[in-house]
Amino acid sequence: MELVFDGHNDVLLRLWRTMKAGGDPIAEYIGGVTNGHIDSPRARAGGLAGGFCAIYIPSGDLILKEPDASGHYDTPLAAPLVLEPSLEIALEKTAIALRLERAGAWRICRSTADIRQAMADGVFASVLHMEGCEPIDADLDNLEVFYSAGLRSLGPVWSRNNIFGHGVPFSYPRSPDAGPGLTEAGFELVRACNRMGILVDLAHITEQGFWDVAKTTDQPLVASHSNAHALTPVARNLTDRQLDAIRETKGIVGLNYAVTMLRPDARDSADTPISDMVRHVDYLVERMGIEHVALGSDFDGATIPAAIGDAGGTQNLVAALRGAGYGDDDLKKICRENWLRILASAWRE
């Protein structure tokens, strides 16, 4: 089994919703359930050894548009969120992550040595990631607190605007050049991440925001869960020019399993073949090189191919990549080693 360290999941969102409904999120994760994508039994079964666990503040007003007669759709950006309730939700999700660690269900990792040790011990290696920085104040005081709790990665925006920058909508077909980029506070946030050793993730940001980060950061460019715009032209995917910039900085792209970002027609259908996933990996490898391609599933945050199903089906993708000609060394890089290289760089190891 090829162990996988994955670039993005939303398991904390699912567990938080369980808590809000009166359930026990810790018991759900440890014991396993049939809904959603990730829990301890399914992660072990699929060789999902760790990954970036997102602290994401949901937008209650976002309703994805249905495709028109041409198959096109254009969902407006979600409305901006307010700091205080966003911070409360982020703290609740962080508390769930800390409780899972105390229960021995996973380990919050702050170094690549932590990740390797957790994988060797058979414990899920969790890296806390903030997807959209609505819980962070302009003075960045909250960033210091979340860093102390284990936060080591963030994306300035989700697919909505905030005080740090502008996000891309869920639209097809559309360019990621969908609005302005970073604000002045956003530039300060990136510089603070550079100082503190927090990875900056470019998923969900506009193309202008991508270039704003590129000219400001001293880290490799990273898109944790994005695919090739040339194959699936949704606004969330990356253009060839963006892929070239990621390669030039020795950065990385994590393959997103979301079917809307894999299919040529960008439809939200689980009846999407694994061959579409392989097709994107092939394109990314050809454009950037094997060292710059990884996995970023979006488990518990998107519709994924039925042939994968959940974390337990992770090895189905590994087998498909092997069948497409990727050897053992290639698979080690795609499945975990490329992420560990990037994290070692961003974390100043």
C-alpha positions as CSV (number, residue, x, y, z in Angstrom):
1,M,0.0,0.0,0.0
2,E,1.3,3.5,-1.0
3,L,0.8,5.8,2.0
4,V,-0.8,9.1,1.0
5,F,-0.3,12.5,2.6
6,D,-3.1,14.7,1.2
7,G,-3.2,18.4,0.4
8,H,-6.8,19.2,1.5
9,N,-9.8,17.9,3.4
10,D,-12.9,19.3,5.1
11,V,-13.4,16.6,7.8
12,L,-13.4,19.3,10.5
13,L,-16.4,20.9,8.8
14,R,-18.3,17.6,8.9
15,L,-17.4,16.9,12.5
16,W,-18.3,20.4,13.5
17,R,-21.7,19.9,11.9
18,T,-22.1,16.7,13.9
19,M,-21.3,18.6,17.1
20,K,-23.8,21.4,16.3
21,A,-26.5,18.7,15.7
22,G,-25.8,17.3,19.2
23,G,-23.6,14.4,18.2
24,D,-20.1,13.4,19.3
25,P,-17.5,14.3,16.7
26,I,-14.7,12.5,18.4
27,A,-16.6,9.2,18.6
28,E,-17.7,9.7,14.9
29,Y,-14.1,10.0,13.8
30,I,-12.7,7.2,15.8
31,G,-15.6,4.7,15.3
32,G,-16.4,5.6,11.8
33,V,-19.6,6.3,9.9
34,T,-21.0,5.7,6.5
35,N,-21.6,9.3,5.5
36,G,-18.9,11.7,4.4
37,H,-15.4,10.7,3.3
38,I,-12.9,10.6,6.2
39,D,-12.8,8.8,9.6
40,S,-10.1,6.7,11.2
41,P,-11.3,3.3,9.9
42,R,-11.6,4.5,6.3
43,A,-8.3,6.4,6.4
44,R,-6.5,3.3,7.6
45,A,-8.2,1.1,5.0
46,G,-7.2,3.5,2.2
47,G,-3.7,4.3,3.3
48,L,-4.6,7.9,3.9
49,A,-1.9,8.6,6.4
50,G,-2.4,12.3,6.9
51,G,-3.2,15.6,5.3
52,F,-4.1,19.3,5.6
53,C,-7.3,19.6,7.7
54,A,-9.2,22.8,6.9
55,I,-10.6,25.3,9.3
56,Y,-13.2,26.6,7.0
57,I,-16.1,29.0,7.8
58,P,-19.2,27.9,5.8
59,S,-21.3,30.3,3.7
60,G,-24.9,29.7,4.3
61,D,-26.0,31.8,1.4
62,L,-24.0,30.0,-1.3
63,I,-26.2,28.0,-3.7
64,L,-24.5,26.5,-6.8
65,K,-26.2,27.5,-10.0
66,E,-27.6,24.7,-12.3
67,P,-26.1,24.5,-15.8
68,D,-28.0,26.3,-18.5
69,A,-28.9,24.7,-21.9
70,S,-25.3,25.0,-23.0
71,G,-24.0,23.3,-19.9
72,H,-22.6,26.6,-18.5
73,Y,-23.1,27.9,-15.0
74,D,-22.0,31.0,-13.1
75,T,-22.5,31.1,-9.3
76,P,-22.0,34.5,-7.7
77,L,-19.4,34.8,-4.9
78,A,-20.7,34.1,-1.5
79,A,-21.3,37.2,0.7
80,P,-18.4,38.4,2.9
81,L,-18.4,37.2,6.5
82,V,-18.1,39.0,9.8
83,L,-15.0,38.5,12.0
84,E,-16.6,37.6,15.4
85,P,-18.9,34.7,14.4
86,S,-16.2,33.4,12.0
87,L,-13.7,33.4,14.9
88,E,-16.1,31.5,17.1
89,I,-16.5,28.8,14.5
90,A,-12.8,28.6,13.9
91,L,-12.1,28.1,17.6
92,E,-14.8,25.4,17.8
93,K,-13.2,23.5,14.9
94,T,-9.7,24.0,16.4
95,A,-11.0,22.6,19.7
96,I,-12.3,19.5,17.9
97,A,-8.8,19.0,16.3
98,L,-7.2,19.3,19.8
99,R,-9.7,16.9,21.3
100,L,-9.0,14.4,18.5
101,E,-5.3,14.7,19.3
102,R,-5.9,14.1,23.1
103,A,-8.0,11.0,22.2
104,G,-5.1,9.6,20.2
105,A,-7.2,9.7,17.0
106,W,-4.7,11.9,15.1
107,R,-1.6,14.0,15.7
108,I,-1.3,17.7,15.0
109,C,2.0,18.1,13.1
110,R,4.2,21.2,13.2
111,S,7.2,19.8,11.4
112,T,7.9,17.2,8.7
113,A,9.6,15.1,11.3
114,D,6.3,15.1,13.2
115,I,4.5,14.0,10.0
116,R,7.0,11.2,9.3
117,Q,6.8,10.0,12.9
118,A,3.0,10.0,12.9
119,M,3.0,8.0,9.7
120,A,5.5,5.5,11.1
121,D,3.4,5.2,14.3
122,G,0.2,4.6,12.2
123,V,-1.4,7.8,13.5
124,F,-3.1,10.2,11.1
125,A,-0.8,13.2,10.6
126,S,-2.9,16.3,10.7
127,V,-1.7,19.7,9.5
128,L,-4.1,22.5,10.5
129,H,-4.9,24.8,7.6
130,M,-7.2,27.8,7.5
131,E,-9.2,28.0,4.3
132,G,-10.2,31.7,4.0
133,C,-8.9,34.0,6.8
134,E,-12.2,35.5,8.0
135,P,-11.3,34.5,11.6
136,I,-8.1,36.6,11.4
137,D,-8.1,40.3,12.3
138,A,-6.3,42.9,10.3
139,D,-3.7,43.3,13.1
140,L,-3.0,39.5,12.8
141,D,-3.3,39.0,16.5
142,N,-5.5,36.0,16.0
143,L,-2.9,34.5,13.6
144,E,-0.5,34.3,16.5
145,V,-3.0,32.4,18.6
146,F,-3.9,29.9,15.9
147,Y,-0.2,29.4,15.2
148,S,0.3,28.4,18.8
149,A,-2.6,25.9,18.5
150,G,-0.8,24.3,15.5
151,L,-1.9,26.2,12.4
152,R,0.9,25.9,9.8
153,S,-0.9,26.6,6.5
154,L,-3.5,29.1,5.2
155,G,-5.3,30.3,2.1
156,P,-6.0,34.1,2.4
157,V,-9.4,33.6,0.8
158,W,-12.1,31.1,0.0
159,S,-14.5,31.7,-3.0
160,R,-15.7,35.0,-1.5
161,N,-14.0,38.3,-0.7
162,N,-12.6,39.3,2.7
163,I,-10.2,41.9,4.2
164,F,-7.2,40.1,2.7
165,G,-8.3,39.6,-0.9
166,H,-10.7,38.3,-3.5
167,G,-11.8,34.8,-4.4
168,V,-12.9,33.2,-7.6
169,P,-16.5,32.1,-8.2
170,F,-17.7,28.6,-9.0
171,S,-18.2,29.2,-12.7
172,Y,-17.8,27.3,-16.0
173,P,-16.4,28.2,-18.4
174,R,-14.5,31.0,-16.9
175,S,-11.0,32.3,-16.4
176,P,-9.5,32.6,-12.9
177,D,-8.9,36.3,-13.8
178,A,-12.2,37.1,-12.1
179,G,-11.4,40.2,-10.0
180,P,-8.9,42.1,-8.0
181,G,-6.2,40.4,-5.9
182,L,-4.7,41.0,-2.5
183,T,-5.6,44.0,-0.4
184,E,-2.9,45.9,1.6
185,A,-3.9,43.7,4.6
186,G,-3.4,40.7,2.3
187,F,0.1,41.6,1.5
188,E,0.9,42.0,5.2
189,L,-0.7,38.6,5.8
190,V,1.6,37.0,3.3
191,R,4.7,38.7,4.7
192,A,3.7,37.5,8.2
193,C,3.4,34.0,6.9
194,N,6.8,34.2,5.5
195,R,8.2,35.4,8.8
196,M,6.4,32.7,10.9
197,G,6.8,29.8,8.6
198,I,3.2,29.3,7.6
199,L,2.5,27.9,4.1
200,V,0.5,30.2,1.8
201,D,-2.1,28.3,-0.3
202,L,-3.3,29.8,-3.6
203,A,-6.4,27.7,-4.1
204,H,-9.6,29.8,-4.4
205,I,-7.8,33.1,-5.0
206,T,-8.2,35.2,-8.2
207,E,-5.4,35.1,-10.8
208,Q,-4.5,38.7,-9.8
209,G,-4.2,37.5,-6.2
210,F,-2.0,34.6,-7.4
211,W,0.4,37.0,-9.0
212,D,0.3,39.3,-6.0
213,V,1.3,36.4,-3.7
214,A,4.0,35.4,-6.2
215,K,5.7,38.8,-6.1
216,T,5.5,39.0,-2.3
217,T,6.2,35.5,-0.9
218,D,9.6,33.9,-0.5
219,Q,8.0,30.4,-0.4
220,P,7.4,28.0,-3.3
221,L,4.0,28.7,-4.9
222,V,1.3,26.2,-3.8
223,A,-2.2,25.4,-4.9
224,S,-3.3,22.7,-2.5
225,H,-6.4,21.4,-4.4
226,S,-6.6,22.6,-8.0
227,N,-6.4,21.2,-11.4
228,A,-5.6,22.2,-15.0
229,H,-7.8,24.9,-16.6
230,A,-6.7,23.7,-20.0
231,L,-8.7,20.5,-19.4
232,T,-11.6,21.7,-17.3
233,P,-12.0,25.5,-17.7
234,V,-13.6,26.4,-14.3
235,A,-12.5,29.5,-12.6
236,R,-11.0,27.5,-9.7
237,N,-8.5,25.7,-12.0
238,L,-5.0,26.9,-13.0
239,T,-3.9,28.3,-16.3
240,D,-0.8,27.1,-18.0
241,R,0.9,30.4,-17.1
242,Q,0.1,29.8,-13.4
243,L,1.4,26.2,-13.7
244,D,4.6,27.5,-15.2
245,A,5.1,29.9,-12.3
246,I,4.5,27.2,-9.8
247,R,7.2,25.0,-11.6
248,E,9.6,27.9,-11.7
249,T,9.4,28.4,-7.9
250,K,9.7,24.7,-7.3
251,G,6.1,24.7,-6.0
252,I,3.3,22.2,-6.1
253,V,-0.3,21.5,-7.2
254,G,-2.5,19.0,-5.4
255,L,-4.9,17.1,-7.6
256,N,-8.5,18.0,-6.5
257,Y,-10.9,15.1,-6.7
258,A,-13.9,17.4,-7.0
259,V,-15.7,16.1,-10.2
260,T,-16.6,19.7,-11.3
261,M,-12.9,20.4,-11.6
262,L,-12.1,17.1,-13.3
263,R,-14.7,16.5,-16.0
264,P,-14.5,18.2,-19.4
265,D,-18.1,19.4,-18.9
266,A,-17.5,20.4,-15.2
267,R,-20.8,18.7,-14.2
268,D,-21.4,17.8,-10.5
269,S,-21.8,14.0,-11.1
270,A,-20.1,11.3,-9.1
271,D,-20.3,9.2,-12.3
272,T,-16.9,10.5,-13.3
273,P,-14.2,8.0,-14.3
274,I,-10.9,7.8,-12.6
275,S,-9.4,8.3,-16.0
276,D,-10.3,12.0,-15.7
277,M,-8.2,12.1,-12.6
278,V,-5.3,10.4,-14.4
279,R,-5.7,12.8,-17.3
280,H,-5.2,15.8,-15.1
281,V,-2.2,14.3,-13.4
282,D,-0.7,13.5,-16.8
283,Y,-1.2,17.1,-17.9
284,L,0.3,18.6,-14.7
285,V,3.3,16.2,-14.8
286,E,3.9,17.0,-18.5
287,R,3.6,20.8,-17.9
288,M,5.5,21.0,-14.6
289,G,7.4,17.8,-13.9
290,I,6.8,15.0,-11.5
291,E,8.3,16.9,-8.5
292,H,5.5,19.5,-8.6
293,V,2.4,17.3,-8.6
294,A,0.7,15.8,-5.5
295,L,-2.8,15.0,-4.2
296,G,-5.3,17.4,-2.7
297,S,-8.5,15.4,-2.5
298,D,-11.1,17.8,-1.0
299,F,-12.6,14.9,0.9
300,D,-15.7,15.9,2.9
301,G,-15.8,19.1,0.8
302,A,-16.9,18.1,-2.7
303,T,-18.6,15.4,-4.8
304,I,-15.8,13.0,-5.8
305,P,-15.8,10.1,-8.3
306,A,-17.8,7.1,-7.2
307,A,-14.9,4.9,-8.1
308,I,-13.0,6.5,-5.2
309,G,-16.1,6.9,-2.9
310,D,-14.3,8.0,0.2
311,A,-10.9,7.8,1.9
312,G,-11.1,4.0,1.9
313,G,-10.9,4.1,-1.9
314,T,-7.7,6.1,-2.1
315,Q,-5.6,3.2,-3.4
316,N,-7.9,2.9,-6.4
317,L,-6.4,6.2,-7.7
318,V,-2.9,4.9,-6.8
319,A,-3.6,1.7,-8.8
320,A,-4.9,3.8,-11.8
321,L,-1.8,5.9,-11.8
322,R,0.4,2.8,-11.6
323,G,-1.6,1.4,-14.5
324,A,-0.9,4.6,-16.5
325,G,2.8,4.0,-16.2
326,Y,3.8,5.8,-13.0
327,G,6.5,3.8,-11.2
328,D,7.3,3.3,-7.5
329,D,9.5,6.4,-7.2
330,D,6.9,8.5,-9.1
331,L,4.1,7.4,-6.8
332,K,6.1,8.1,-3.7
333,K,6.6,11.7,-4.9
334,I,2.9,12.2,-5.9
335,C,1.5,10.5,-2.8
336,R,3.6,12.2,-0.1
337,E,7.2,13.1,-0.7
338,N,6.5,16.2,-2.8
339,W,4.3,17.6,-0.1
340,L,6.9,16.9,2.6
341,R,9.5,18.7,0.5
342,I,7.3,21.8,0.1
343,L,6.4,21.8,3.8
344,A,10.1,21.6,4.8
345,S,10.7,24.7,2.6
346,A,7.7,26.7,3.8
347,W,8.4,25.8,7.5
348,R,12.1,26.8,7.2
349,E,13.5,23.4,8.1
